[in-house]
Each structure stands twice: as structure tokens, then as C-alpha cells.
Amino acid sequence: MAEVSVPWGREQLTFKLPEHWTLQQVAEPALRPAPKDWPDRLGVAMSQPGTGLPLSKLLTARRGGRILLVLEDVTRHSPLPQILEPVMREIRYARVGDNQVEVLFATGMHPPMTARQAGEKLGPAAEGIRWRCNPWDDPARYVHVGDVGRVSAMIDRGVAGADLRIIISSVSPHLQAGFGGGYKMLVPGCANLETIRSLHRLGVERVPRQLVGMDAGKNPMRAVIDAVGQKIDQAGGKSFAVQYLLDNDDLPAFIATGEVIPTYRMVAKQCSVACGIITSGPADVLITNAHPRDYDLWQSFKCIPNTRWAVRPNGVIICLARSEAGAQGMDVPRRWGVGPAWMRRLVRTLGPEAIASLVTRMLPALAGEAAFFVRMALQTIYRNHVLMVSPRLVETIGHFPGLRLFASVDQAIAAADAILGRKPQRVAVYPAGGTTFPVPPPNAAEHRE
């Protein structure tokens, strides 16, 4: 009987597999630990960027202008207080006043941060600096910077009007854009509702295929993100990127700085090598842990589309979702007349697109990310049985349309065994499903359903 342990907050969650299940693969990321002197290396990288001018020269040339720091929100685990120390040191050495500096958390449509959360993210180095979150629901706060295909790019006025934008973020696998980071911090991170909706449509294709880990040159969503980012820079101001790959302790193991696109791609390449895991064949059961993107239900869900290509169609996905913040930002119906089993039958009969269109017509107020969540979830339910283990969600919401919620892994394993007929099964485990993705073996066909 195989025993498996996965990260669960600061602890480990340990469980045993049934004797007739074979542990086929434990898909651990190959992340190198960050060097102890990473803060010094960050300082050197900003003075010797891979492309473009050093941050000090960009700041000096804009000493009288507006400096905007575009940062990650509470759903990411970067050590921002330590990262901001050398950044703020450069800003102050260039004699740029604190009143010229503003922080914009690239929250997209995530819930706005509290003052306490912002203080914890900024730390003492940026104490006293004005901060705010993306005001996605206030159309007056945005300016049109251009159109790319069907996407009309409406970007926060403060972003568009800044003389220098310093974009600071980790780069990790992203279920739609291939990888996060880069100009994605500006769009959708600092975009309005309609722009966010348009972008998310690019990442939910009628015939699903694996977009996570996809090269920037082939990924439809990333192509639009980069094109919009370039339009923002062409319209005015300059962007400087500080990008990094986090290790298992959430410390920067690899750092690059400079012009946004080449800097992002440099780190994305490192991320692909470390977080893309060659599969040993499609599993019957996929156990995917939302760590480290396990802050709430929405973030936790992303580990499912990230890793679903490691399990065969009609196999079972068991998602482990710590979700410390519960289902914040989601209005979960108190009553839902269709159970998970019947929901899957309905989706299999009518198709995920038909159901998604019906839901969005019935609920036109669905926000951009919520509408995307519905489509992605329905596509996943169509392909696989989905079980979610989350004591926190069982306690706070009790149920979620289309998903079976369990308080323990043992309960979910028993349910999966019943679904599959209590026969021998091949099992793949992704301990960090929030930031890892499967790579098909060489010569395998593209992951498409």
C-alpha cells in the first residue's frame, strides 16, 4: 500500500493508496534552491540587465516623473518585502521622492486587498508609499490603448500615464497564457472587465487543448498580452521588468531583469525546464495538489486544468485544495437542484459549450473570471470525473455545482474507487499542481481532446 505526502500549508498531508492502485508517477518540480545571496544578485541584475538600460539610468532620466510599481497580490507567495528593498534603494538613490511613487497591485478581478495585506506585501522598505488595487469595475479609471484582434485593450490610466513602470513578479505555469509574468501583470492584471473577459475567451477553446507551458510564439492569449504590452510602451513611458522563478521555499532561484518580453521569456524557459514534467503515460487517477496556488477556491481550481492532461479521458481527478480563504469572490448558490453526477450526465449530453452559454445568458452579471471558470470547469467535467478534497470548503460552503466536495482524502479515494469499479488503476500524483504541468513523451501527439 503506497503512502504519499504532499505540501499542505506549512505541514504535510499524508495518505495511503488502495492496494490495487499502482503509483505510476510522483511529478515533483525540479526546482533548484535559491542561493543565499539572492538579494545581492537581484541588485546586480538591476544594474546589469540582460537587455536595455539599468534601472538606475531609467530612474535618473525620469527623476521628475511618475514611477509605478506593478506588484503581485496576496494570491502569490513572492518575498516582496525583501525584493522591494533594493528596488526602493535604487529609487531613492536616484532622488525620486516617495510622493512620485505609487504601487498598483495587479489584482485583475481578484478581491481587493486590505490595508493589512498590503502592508505585509510591501514591508518596511515601501512603507508610506501610496498603493491601490486594480479598479476593474470602474470604467472611468481606464484608457483605450489599442485593439489587438478582438481584444479592445482598456488599461488603468495610472499604468498608461506612468513615466516608468517597474513590473515585479514571479514566472510560473499558467493554464491559459502558457506562463504567468511579463506583460500579463498589465493585462489582465491592470485591465478592465471587458478586456479581461475578451482575453479569457482566447484561453477557452471549443476543442480544448493544453495551453499551460505552451511557448509564447504559439499561445494565443500570450500573443495578445505581449502585443498590448508593447502598445502601452509605445503610447508613452517605459517598462522595466524584474522577473524570477521561485524555489520550493518561495525564494528567487533564478532572476532576470530588463526589457519586458525578453526578460519574461528568459525566466519562462527556466520555468519550463523545472516545472514541465514528462509523463509516464496517461493515468487512470490523477491526484493534483493545488499547492502553492491554494489561497482560495478560484486559485485552487487552476491546478486541475494545469494537470488534467496527465489523466486519461473518463479517468478521475482528485484535487487537493487547502483554500484557506474559502470561496471568496464567488457567489455560490445556496441551493442547487442538480447533483455532481447528474451535472456530468447533462454536460456529456448537451456539451460544455451549450451549458456554459445557457449559464452566462441566465446570469449576465457573471464577471470575467467567473465566466471563464464556468467554461473551463464544464470542459473538465465533460472529460473527467472531478472530486475535490477541502475541509475548509466543506466547512464554509458545503457544496459547489458540478463538484463533489470531501473533507478527507480517504473519502475521495473511496469515491474514485467506486466510480472506476474497484479495479487496478494507475495513479499520477502532482504535489505542486498549482505550478507544474505534464509534458507528453517525445513523439507523442499534441494534447487535444
DRENDO-1510 file (C-alpha; in Angstrom, 1 decimal, always signed):
<recs>
REC; n; res; u; v; w
REC; 1; MET; +0.0; +0.0; +0.0 .
REC; 2; ALA; +1.8; +3.1; -1.3 .
REC; 3; GLU; +1.9; +6.2; +1.0 .
REC; 4; VAL; +2.0; +9.7; -0.4 .
REC; 5; SER; +2.8; +13.0; +1.2 .
REC; 6; VAL; +2.2; +16.4; -0.3 .
REC; 7; PRO; +2.6; +20.0; +1.0 .
REC; 8; TRP; -0.4; +21.4; +3.0 .
REC; 9; GLY; +0.4; +24.9; +4.1 .
REC; 10; ARG; +3.4; +24.6; +6.4 .
REC; 11; GLU; +2.7; +21.0; +7.0 .
REC; 12; GLN; +2.4; +17.8; +5.0 .
REC; 13; LEU; -0.7; +15.9; +4.1 .
REC; 14; THR; -0.1; +12.2; +4.1 .
REC; 15; PHE; -2.5; +9.5; +2.8 .
REC; 16; LYS; -2.4; +5.9; +1.5 .
REC; 17; LEU; -3.5; +4.5; -1.8 .
REC; 18; PRO; -5.6; +1.3; -2.1 .
REC; 19; GLU; -3.5; -1.9; -2.6 .
REC; 20; HIS; -4.9; -2.4; -6.1 .
REC; 21; TRP; -3.8; +1.1; -7.2 .
REC; 22; THR; -0.3; +1.4; -8.7 .
REC; 23; LEU; +1.6; +4.7; -8.0 .
REC; 24; GLN; +2.8; +5.3; -11.6 .
REC; 25; GLN; +4.5; +8.8; -11.1 .
REC; 26; VAL; +5.0; +11.4; -8.5 .
REC; 27; ALA; +5.5; +14.5; -10.6 .
REC; 28; GLU; +7.8; +16.8; -8.5 .
REC; 29; PRO; +9.1; +20.0; -10.0 .
REC; 30; ALA; +12.9; +20.1; -10.5 .
REC; 31; LEU; +13.4; +23.5; -8.8 .
REC; 32; ARG; +16.9; +24.4; -7.6 .
REC; 33; PRO; +17.1; +26.1; -4.2 .
REC; 34; ALA; +17.7; +29.9; -4.3 .
REC; 35; PRO; +21.2; +31.0; -3.5 .
REC; 36; LYS; +21.6; +32.5; -0.1 .
REC; 37; ASP; +22.9; +35.8; -1.6 .
REC; 38; TRP; +19.8; +36.2; -3.9 .
REC; 39; PRO; +19.1; +39.7; -2.7 .
REC; 40; ASP; +22.6; +40.8; -3.8 .
REC; 41; ARG; +22.2; +39.0; -7.1 .
REC; 42; LEU; +18.9; +40.9; -7.6 .
REC; 43; GLY; +20.8; +44.2; -7.0 .
REC; 44; VAL; +23.5; +43.2; -9.6 .
REC; 45; ALA; +20.8; +42.2; -12.1 .
REC; 46; MET; +19.1; +45.6; -11.9 .
REC; 47; SER; +22.4; +47.3; -12.6 .
REC; 48; GLN; +23.4; +44.8; -15.3 .
REC; 49; PRO; +20.1; +43.8; -17.0 .
REC; 50; GLY; +20.0; +41.2; -19.7 .
REC; 51; THR; +18.5; +43.7; -22.1 .
REC; 52; GLY; +18.0; +47.5; -22.1 .
REC; 53; LEU; +19.3; +50.2; -19.7 .
REC; 54; PRO; +19.9; +49.7; -16.0 .
REC; 55; LEU; +17.2; +50.7; -13.6 .
REC; 56; SER; +19.3; +53.4; -12.2 .
REC; 57; LYS; +19.6; +55.2; -15.6 .
REC; 58; LEU; +15.9; +54.8; -16.3 .
REC; 59; LEU; +15.1; +56.4; -12.9 .
REC; 60; THR; +17.6; +59.2; -13.3 .
REC; 61; ALA; +16.1; +60.1; -16.8 .
REC; 62; ARG; +12.7; +60.3; -15.2 .
REC; 63; ARG; +13.6; +62.0; -11.9 .
REC; 64; GLY; +10.7; +64.4; -12.1 .
REC; 65; GLY; +8.2; +61.8; -13.4 .
REC; 66; ARG; +5.7; +59.3; -12.1 .
REC; 67; ILE; +7.1; +55.9; -11.1 .
REC; 68; LEU; +4.6; +53.0; -10.9 .
REC; 69; LEU; +5.5; +49.7; -9.2 .
REC; 70; VAL; +3.2; +46.9; -10.5 .
REC; 71; LEU; +3.2; +44.1; -8.0 .
REC; 72; GLU; +1.6; +40.7; -7.3 .
REC; 73; ASP; -1.3; +40.4; -4.9 .
REC; 74; VAL; -1.9; +38.0; -1.9 .
REC; 75; THR; -2.6; +35.0; -4.1 .
REC; 76; ARG; +1.2; +34.8; -4.9 .
REC; 77; HIS; +4.0; +34.0; -2.5 .
REC; 78; SER; +6.9; +36.1; -3.6 .
REC; 79; PRO; +9.0; +37.5; -0.8 .
REC; 80; LEU; +8.1; +41.1; -1.9 .
REC; 81; PRO; +9.4; +42.9; +1.2 .
REC; 82; GLN; +13.0; +41.6; +0.6 .
REC; 83; ILE; +12.6; +42.2; -3.2 .
REC; 84; LEU; +11.5; +45.8; -2.7 .
REC; 85; GLU; +14.4; +46.7; -0.5 .
REC; 86; PRO; +17.0; +47.0; -3.4 .
REC; 87; VAL; +14.3; +48.4; -5.7 .
REC; 88; MET; +13.4; +51.2; -3.3 .
REC; 89; ARG; +17.1; +51.8; -2.7 .
REC; 90; GLU; +17.6; +52.5; -6.4 .
REC; 91; ILE; +14.5; +54.8; -6.5 .
REC; 92; ARG; +15.7; +56.9; -3.5 .
REC; 93; TYR; +19.3; +56.9; -4.7 .
REC; 94; ALA; +18.0; +58.5; -8.0 .
REC; 95; ARG; +16.4; +61.2; -5.8 .
REC; 96; VAL; +12.9; +60.3; -6.8 .
REC; 97; GLY; +10.5; +61.3; -4.0 .
REC; 98; ASP; +8.1; +58.9; -2.3 .
REC; 99; ASN; +5.3; +61.2; -3.4 .
REC; 100; GLN; +6.2; +60.4; -7.1 .
REC; 101; VAL; +5.9; +56.6; -6.5 .
REC; 102; GLU; +2.8; +54.6; -6.5 .
REC; 103; VAL; +2.1; +50.8; -6.0 .
REC; 104; LEU; -0.6; +49.1; -8.1 .
REC; 105; PHE; -1.3; +45.6; -7.2 .
REC; 106; ALA; -2.2; +43.7; -10.4 .
REC; 107; THR; -5.2; +42.1; -8.9 .
REC; 108; GLY; -7.2; +41.8; -12.2 .
REC; 109; MET; -10.5; +40.7; -10.8 .
REC; 110; HIS; -9.3; +39.2; -7.6 .
REC; 111; PRO; -10.9; +40.6; -4.5 .
REC; 112; PRO; -9.3; +43.9; -3.4 .
REC; 113; MET; -6.6; +43.7; -0.7 .
REC; 114; THR; -7.0; +45.1; +2.8 .
REC; 115; ALA; -4.6; +47.6; +4.3 .
REC; 116; ARG; -3.1; +44.8; +6.5 .
REC; 117; GLN; -2.5; +42.6; +3.5 .
REC; 118; ALA; -0.9; +45.4; +1.5 .
REC; 119; GLY; +1.4; +46.3; +4.5 .
REC; 120; GLU; +2.5; +42.7; +4.7 .
REC; 121; LYS; +3.2; +42.5; +1.0 .
REC; 122; LEU; +5.1; +45.8; +0.9 .
REC; 123; GLY; +7.2; +45.5; +4.1 .
REC; 124; PRO; +9.2; +48.3; +5.7 .
REC; 125; ALA; +11.1; +49.3; +2.6 .
REC; 126; ALA; +8.0; +50.7; +0.9 .
REC; 127; GLU; +6.2; +51.9; +4.0 .
REC; 128; GLY; +4.4; +55.1; +3.3 .
REC; 129; ILE; +4.2; +54.6; -0.5 .
REC; 130; ARG; +0.7; +55.0; -1.9 .
REC; 131; TRP; -0.9; +51.8; -3.0 .
REC; 132; ARG; -4.2; +50.6; -4.6 .
REC; 133; CYS; -5.6; +47.6; -6.4 .
REC; 134; ASN; -6.9; +47.3; -10.0 .
REC; 135; PRO; -10.3; +49.0; -10.1 .
REC; 136; TRP; -11.7; +46.6; -12.7 .
REC; 137; ASP; -15.4; +47.6; -12.2 .
REC; 138; ASP; -15.0; +51.4; -12.7 .
REC; 139; PRO; -14.9; +52.2; -16.4 .
REC; 140; ALA; -13.8; +55.8; -15.8 .
REC; 141; ARG; -10.5; +54.6; -14.5 .
REC; 142; TYR; -9.3; +53.1; -17.8 .
REC; 143; VAL; -8.0; +54.4; -21.1 .
REC; 144; HIS; -8.0; +52.7; -24.5 .
REC; 145; VAL; -4.5; +51.8; -25.7 .
REC; 146; GLY; -5.5; +50.0; -28.9 .
REC; 147; ASP; -7.1; +46.9; -30.3 .
REC; 148; VAL; -5.4; +43.5; -30.9 .
REC; 149; GLY; -7.6; +41.2; -32.8 .
REC; 150; ARG; -10.9; +41.1; -31.0 .
REC; 151; VAL; -9.5; +42.4; -27.8 .
REC; 152; SER; -10.1; +46.1; -27.1 .
REC; 153; ALA; -7.4; +46.9; -24.6 .
REC; 154; MET; -8.6; +49.2; -21.8 .
REC; 155; ILE; -5.8; +49.7; -19.3 .
REC; 156; ASP; -5.7; +51.6; -15.9 .
REC; 157; ARG; -5.0; +55.3; -16.5 .
REC; 158; GLY; -2.2; +55.3; -14.0 .
REC; 159; VAL; -0.4; +52.5; -15.8 .
REC; 160; ALA; -0.8; +54.2; -19.2 .
REC; 161; GLY; +0.3; +57.6; -17.8 .
REC; 162; ALA; +3.3; +56.5; -15.8 .
REC; 163; ASP; +6.7; +57.6; -16.9 .
REC; 164; LEU; +8.3; +54.4; -15.7 .
REC; 165; ARG; +6.5; +51.1; -14.9 .
REC; 166; ILE; +8.6; +48.6; -12.8 .
REC; 167; ILE; +6.9; +45.2; -13.2 .
REC; 168; ILE; +7.9; +42.8; -10.4 .
REC; 169; SER; +6.6; +39.3; -10.5 .
REC; 170; SER; +7.4; +35.6; -10.4 .
REC; 171; VAL; +7.0; +33.5; -13.6 .
REC; 172; SER; +5.1; +30.2; -13.2 .
REC; 173; PRO; +3.0; +27.9; -15.4 .
REC; 174; HIS; -0.4; +29.4; -16.4 .
REC; 175; LEU; -3.3; +27.3; -17.6 .
REC; 176; GLN; -4.2; +29.8; -20.4 .
REC; 177; ALA; -1.2; +32.1; -21.1 .
REC; 178; GLY; +1.4; +29.4; -21.0 .
REC; 179; PHE; +3.2; +31.1; -18.2 .
REC; 180; GLY; +2.4; +34.0; -15.9 .
REC; 181; GLY; +4.5; +37.1; -15.5 .
REC; 182; GLY; +5.7; +39.7; -18.0 .
REC; 183; TYR; +3.1; +42.0; -19.6 .
REC; 184; LYS; +0.4; +39.7; -18.1 .
REC; 185; MET; +0.9; +41.9; -15.0 .
REC; 186; LEU; -0.5; +44.8; -17.0 .
REC; 187; VAL; -3.2; +42.9; -19.0 .
REC; 188; PRO; -5.3; +41.4; -17.5 .
REC; 189; GLY; -3.7; +42.4; -14.2 .
REC; 190; CYS; -4.4; +46.1; -14.7 .
REC; 191; ALA; -7.2; +45.9; -17.2 .
REC; 192; ASN; -11.0; +46.5; -17.0 .
REC; 193; LEU; -13.8; +43.9; -17.1 .
REC; 194; GLU; -14.4; +43.7; -20.8 .
REC; 195; THR; -10.7; +43.4; -21.6 .
REC; 196; ILE; -10.3; +40.6; -19.1 .
REC; 197; ARG; -13.4; +38.8; -20.5 .
REC; 198; SER; -12.0; +39.1; -24.0 .
REC; 199; LEU; -8.6; +37.7; -23.0 .
REC; 200; HIS; -10.1; +34.8; -21.2 .
REC; 201; ARG; -12.2; +33.8; -24.2 .
REC; 202; LEU; -8.9; +33.2; -26.0 .
REC; 203; GLY; -7.9; +30.6; -23.4 .
REC; 204; VAL; -11.1; +28.5; -23.6 .
REC; 205; GLU; -11.2; +27.0; -27.0 .
REC; 206; ARG; -14.2; +24.9; -28.2 .
REC; 207; VAL; -11.9; +22.0; -28.8 .
REC; 208; PRO; -9.8; +22.0; -25.6 .
REC; 209; ARG; -6.0; +21.6; -25.8 .
REC; 210; GLN; -3.1; +22.1; -23.4 .
REC; 211; LEU; -2.1; +25.7; -23.3 .
REC; 212; VAL; -0.2; +25.6; -20.0 .
REC; 213; GLY; +3.5; +25.5; -20.7 .
REC; 214; MET; +3.0; +26.5; -24.3 .
REC; 215; ASP; +5.7; +28.6; -26.0 .
REC; 216; ALA; +4.9; +32.3; -26.3 .
REC; 217; GLY; +5.1; +32.2; -30.0 .
REC; 218; LYS; +2.2; +29.6; -30.2 .
REC; 219; ASN; +0.0; +30.6; -27.3 .
REC; 220; PRO; -3.0; +32.8; -28.5 .
REC; 221; MET; -3.5; +34.5; -25.2 .
REC; 222; ARG; +0.1; +35.3; -24.6 .
REC; 223; ALA; +0.4; +36.7; -28.1 .
REC; 224; VAL; -2.3; +39.3; -27.4 .
REC; 225; ILE; -0.9; +40.1; -23.9 .
REC; 226; ASP; +2.5; +40.9; -25.4 .
REC; 227; ALA; +1.1; +42.9; -28.2 .
REC; 228; VAL; -1.0; +45.0; -25.8 .
REC; 229; GLY; +2.0; +45.5; -23.5 .
REC; 230; GLN; +4.0; +46.8; -26.5 .
REC; 231; LYS; +1.2; +49.2; -27.3 .
REC; 232; ILE; +1.3; +50.6; -23.8 .
REC; 233; ASP; +5.0; +51.3; -24.0 .
REC; 234; GLN; +4.6; +52.8; -27.5 .
REC; 235; ALA; +1.9; +55.1; -26.2 .
REC; 236; GLY; +4.2; +56.6; -23.5 .
REC; 237; GLY; +6.5; +55.8; -20.7 .
REC; 238; LYS; +8.9; +52.9; -20.3 .
REC; 239; SER; +8.5; +49.4; -18.7 .
REC; 240; PHE; +11.3; +47.6; -16.8 .
REC; 241; ALA; +10.8; +44.0; -15.7 .
REC; 242; VAL; +12.1; +42.2; -12.6 .
REC; 243; GLN; +11.2; +38.6; -13.1 .
REC; 244; TYR; +12.2; +35.5; -11.2 .
REC; 245; LEU; +11.5; +31.8; -10.7 .
REC; 246; LEU; +10.6; +30.8; -7.1 .
REC; 247; ASP; +12.0; +27.6; -5.4 .
REC; 248; ASN; +10.1; +25.3; -3.1 .
REC; 249; ASP; +10.6; +27.8; -0.3 .
REC; 250; ASP; +9.2; +30.7; -2.3 .
REC; 251; LEU; +12.6; +32.3; -2.8 .
REC; 252; PRO; +14.0; +33.6; -6.1 .
REC; 253; ALA; +16.2; +30.8; -7.6 .
REC; 254; PHE; +16.6; +32.5; -10.9 .
REC; 255; ILE; +16.4; +36.2; -11.6 .
REC; 256; ALA; +16.4; +38.3; -14.8 .
REC; 257; THR; +15.7; +42.0; -15.4 .
REC; 258; GLY; +15.4; +44.4; -18.3 .
REC; 259; GLU; +13.0; +44.8; -21.2 .
REC; 260; VAL; +9.8; +43.0; -20.5 .
REC; 261; ILE; +9.4; +40.4; -23.3 .
REC; 262; PRO; +13.0; +39.1; -23.5 .
REC; 263; THR; +13.2; +39.1; -19.7 .
REC; 264; TYR; +10.0; +37.2; -19.2 .
REC; 265; ARG; +10.9; +34.7; -21.9 .
REC; 266; MET; +14.3; +34.0; -20.3 .
REC; 267; VAL; +12.6; +33.1; -17.0 .
REC; 268; ALA; +9.8; +31.2; -18.7 .
REC; 269; LYS; +12.4; +29.0; -20.3 .
REC; 270; GLN; +13.9; +28.2; -16.9 .
REC; 271; CYS; +10.4; +27.6; -15.6 .
REC; 272; SER; +9.5; +25.2; -18.4 .
REC; 273; VAL; +12.6; +23.1; -17.7 .
REC; 274; ALA; +11.9; +23.0; -13.9 .
REC; 275; CYS; +8.1; +22.7; -13.9 .
REC; 276; GLY; +7.3; +20.8; -17.0 .
REC; 277; ILE; +7.3; +17.0; -16.2 .
REC; 278; ILE; +7.4; +14.3; -18.8 .
REC; 279; THR; +4.6; +11.9; -18.2 .
REC; 280; SER; +5.0; +8.2; -18.0 .
REC; 281; GLY; +1.7; +7.6; -19.8 .
REC; 282; PRO; -1.9; +8.7; -19.1 .
REC; 283; ALA; -3.0; +7.7; -15.6 .
REC; 284; ASP; -6.4; +6.4; -14.6 .
REC; 285; VAL; -6.4; +8.6; -11.4 .
REC; 286; LEU; -4.8; +12.0; -11.1 .
REC; 287; ILE; -4.2; +13.4; -7.6 .
REC; 288; THR; -3.3; +17.0; -8.0 .
REC; 289; ASN; -2.5; +19.3; -5.1 .
REC; 290; ALA; -3.2; +23.0; -5.5 .
REC; 291; HIS; +0.0; +24.0; -3.7 .
REC; 292; PRO; +1.3; +26.6; -3.9 .
REC; 293; ARG; -1.7; +28.3; -5.6 .
REC; 294; ASP; -4.1; +27.2; -2.9 .
REC; 295; TYR; -5.3; +30.5; -1.4 .
REC; 296; ASP; -9.0; +30.2; -2.3 .
REC; 297; LEU; -11.3; +28.1; -4.4 .
REC; 298; TRP; -10.6; +30.0; -7.6 .
REC; 299; GLN; -6.8; +29.7; -7.3 .
REC; 300; SER; -7.0; +26.1; -6.1 .
REC; 301; PHE; -9.1; +25.1; -9.1 .
REC; 302; LYS; -6.3; +26.1; -11.5 .
REC; 303; CYS; -4.3; +23.0; -10.6 .
REC; 304; ILE; -7.0; +20.9; -12.3 .
REC; 305; PRO; -6.7; +22.4; -15.9 .
REC; 306; ASN; -2.9; +22.7; -15.3 .
REC; 307; THR; -2.5; +18.9; -14.9 .
REC; 308; ARG; -5.6; +17.3; -16.4 .
REC; 309; TRP; -3.7; +16.2; -19.4 .
REC; 310; ALA; -1.9; +13.6; -17.2 .
REC; 311; VAL; -5.1; +11.6; -16.8 .
REC; 312; ARG; -7.0; +9.7; -19.5 .
REC; 313; PRO; -10.5; +10.8; -20.6 .
REC; 314; ASN; -13.1; +9.5; -18.2 .
REC; 315; GLY; -10.4; +9.0; -15.6 .
REC; 316; VAL; -10.8; +10.5; -12.1 .
REC; 317; ILE; -9.2; +13.8; -11.0 .
REC; 318; ILE; -8.8; +14.2; -7.2 .
REC; 319; CYS; -8.0; +17.8; -6.4 .
REC; 320; LEU; -6.5; +18.6; -3.0 .
REC; 321; ALA; -7.5; +22.2; -2.2 .
REC; 322; ARG; -6.5; +23.7; +1.1 .
REC; 323; SER; -8.3; +27.0; +0.2 .
REC; 324; GLU; -7.6; +28.9; +3.4 .
REC; 325; ALA; -9.7; +31.9; +2.1 .
REC; 326; GLY; -12.6; +29.6; +1.2 .
REC; 327; ALA; -14.7; +30.6; -1.8 .
REC; 328; GLN; -14.1; +34.4; -1.5 .
REC; 329; GLY; -15.1; +36.3; -4.6 .
REC; 330; MET; -17.5; +33.6; -5.7 .
REC; 331; ASP; -21.3; +33.7; -5.2 .
REC; 332; VAL; -22.0; +30.1; -4.6 .
REC; 333; PRO; -25.8; +29.2; -4.9 .
REC; 334; ARG; -27.3; +28.1; -1.6 .
REC; 335; ARG; -29.5; +25.6; -3.4 .
REC; 336; TRP; -28.6; +23.7; -6.4 .
REC; 337; GLY; -31.0; +21.2; -7.8 .
REC; 338; VAL; -28.6; +19.1; -9.8 .
REC; 339; GLY; -26.0; +16.9; -8.1 .
REC; 340; PRO; -22.5; +16.4; -9.4 .
REC; 341; ALA; -23.3; +13.0; -11.1 .
REC; 342; TRP; -26.4; +14.4; -12.9 .
REC; 343; MET; -24.5; +17.6; -13.8 .
REC; 344; ARG; -21.8; +15.4; -15.6 .
REC; 345; ARG; -24.5; +13.5; -17.4 .
REC; 346; LEU; -26.1; +16.8; -18.5 .
REC; 347; VAL; -22.8; +18.2; -19.7 .
REC; 348; ARG; -21.9; +14.9; -21.5 .
REC; 349; THR; -25.3; +15.0; -23.3 .
REC; 350; LEU; -25.6; +18.7; -24.2 .
REC; 351; GLY; -21.9; +19.6; -24.4 .
REC; 352; PRO; -19.9; +22.0; -22.2 .
REC; 353; GLU; -20.3; +25.0; -24.6 .
REC; 354; ALA; -24.1; +24.7; -24.7 .
REC; 355; ILE; -24.3; +24.6; -20.9 .
REC; 356; ALA; -21.9; +27.5; -20.5 .
REC; 357; SER; -23.8; +29.7; -22.9 .
REC; 358; LEU; -27.0; +28.9; -21.1 .
REC; 359; VAL; -25.5; +29.8; -17.7 .
REC; 360; THR; -24.0; +33.1; -18.9 .
REC; 361; ARG; -27.3; +34.1; -20.5 .
REC; 362; MET; -29.1; +33.3; -17.3 .
REC; 363; LEU; -26.5; +35.2; -15.2 .
REC; 364; PRO; -25.3; +38.1; -17.4 .
REC; 365; ALA; -23.6; +39.7; -14.3 .
REC; 366; LEU; -21.0; +36.9; -14.2 .
REC; 367; ALA; -17.7; +38.6; -14.0 .
REC; 368; GLY; -14.8; +37.9; -16.4 .
REC; 369; GLU; -13.0; +35.3; -14.4 .
REC; 370; ALA; -16.2; +33.7; -13.1 .
REC; 371; ALA; -17.5; +33.2; -16.7 .
REC; 372; PHE; -14.1; +31.7; -17.7 .
REC; 373; PHE; -14.3; +29.5; -14.6 .
REC; 374; VAL; -17.7; +28.1; -15.7 .
REC; 375; ARG; -16.5; +27.3; -19.2 .
REC; 376; MET; -13.2; +25.7; -18.0 .
REC; 377; ALA; -14.9; +23.7; -15.3 .
REC; 378; LEU; -17.6; +22.4; -17.6 .
REC; 379; GLN; -14.9; +21.3; -20.1 .
REC; 380; THR; -13.1; +19.5; -17.3 .
REC; 381; ILE; -16.3; +17.8; -16.1 .
REC; 382; TYR; -17.1; +16.7; -19.6 .
REC; 383; ARG; -13.7; +15.0; -19.9 .
REC; 384; ASN; -13.2; +13.6; -16.4 .
REC; 385; HIS; -14.8; +12.8; -13.0 .
REC; 386; VAL; -13.7; +15.6; -10.6 .
REC; 387; LEU; -13.5; +15.2; -6.9 .
REC; 388; MET; -12.3; +17.9; -4.6 .
REC; 389; VAL; -10.8; +17.5; -1.1 .
REC; 390; SER; -11.1; +20.6; +1.0 .
REC; 391; PRO; -12.0; +20.6; +4.7 .
REC; 392; ARG; -12.2; +24.4; +4.5 .
REC; 393; LEU; -14.7; +24.4; +1.7 .
REC; 394; VAL; -16.8; +21.7; +3.2 .
REC; 395; GLU; -17.0; +23.8; +6.4 .
REC; 396; THR; -17.7; +27.2; +4.6 .
REC; 397; ILE; -19.9; +26.4; +1.6 .
REC; 398; GLY; -20.6; +22.7; +1.9 .
REC; 399; HIS; -21.2; +22.2; -1.9 .
REC; 400; PHE; -20.3; +23.5; -5.3 .
REC; 401; PRO; -22.2; +23.0; -8.5 .
REC; 402; GLY; -20.7; +20.1; -10.5 .
REC; 403; LEU; -18.0; +19.2; -7.9 .
REC; 404; ARG; -18.1; +16.6; -5.2 .
REC; 405; LEU; -16.5; +18.0; -2.1 .
REC; 406; PHE; -14.9; +15.8; +0.5 .
REC; 407; ALA; -13.4; +16.5; +4.0 .
REC; 408; SER; -10.7; +13.9; +3.7 .
REC; 409; VAL; -8.5; +12.3; +1.0 .
REC; 410; ASP; -9.6; +8.8; +2.1 .
REC; 411; GLN; -13.3; +9.7; +1.4 .
REC; 412; ALA; -12.4; +10.9; -2.1 .
REC; 413; ILE; -10.2; +7.9; -2.9 .
REC; 414; ALA; -13.1; +5.6; -1.9 .
REC; 415; ALA; -15.4; +7.5; -4.2 .
REC; 416; ALA; -12.9; +7.3; -7.0 .
REC; 417; ASP; -12.5; +3.6; -6.5 .
REC; 418; ALA; -16.3; +3.2; -6.7 .
REC; 419; ILE; -16.5; +5.2; -9.9 .
REC; 420; LEU; -13.8; +3.2; -11.6 .
REC; 421; GLY; -15.1; -0.2; -10.5 .
REC; 422; ARG; -12.6; -1.2; -7.7 .
REC; 423; LYS; -10.1; -2.5; -10.3 .
REC; 424; PRO; -6.3; -2.0; -10.7 .
REC; 425; GLN; -5.6; +1.7; -11.5 .
REC; 426; ARG; -2.5; +3.7; -12.5 .
REC; 427; VAL; -2.1; +6.8; -10.3 .
REC; 428; ALA; -0.2; +10.0; -11.0 .
REC; 429; VAL; +0.4; +12.5; -8.2 .
REC; 430; TYR; +1.3; +16.2; -8.7 .
REC; 431; PRO; +2.3; +17.5; -5.3 .
REC; 432; ALA; +2.6; +21.1; -6.6 .
REC; 433; GLY; -0.2; +21.1; -9.2 .
REC; 434; GLY; -0.6; +24.8; -9.0 .
REC; 435; THR; +2.8; +25.4; -10.6 .
REC; 436; THR; +3.6; +22.2; -12.6 .
REC; 437; PHE; +2.3; +20.7; -15.8 .
REC; 438; PRO; +2.6; +17.5; -17.8 .
REC; 439; VAL; +4.8; +17.2; -20.9 .
REC; 440; PRO; +3.9; +14.4; -23.3 .
REC; 441; PRO; +6.7; +12.0; -24.0 .
REC; 442; PRO; +8.8; +12.6; -27.2 .
REC; 443; ASN; +6.9; +12.0; -30.4 .
REC; 444; ALA; +3.5; +12.0; -28.6 .
REC; 445; ALA; +0.6; +13.8; -30.3 .
REC; 446; GLU; -0.4; +17.3; -29.1 .
REC; 447; HIS; -2.6; +17.2; -26.1 .
REC; 448; ARG; -6.0; +17.9; -27.6 .
REC; 449; GLU; -9.5; +16.5; -27.0 .
</recs>
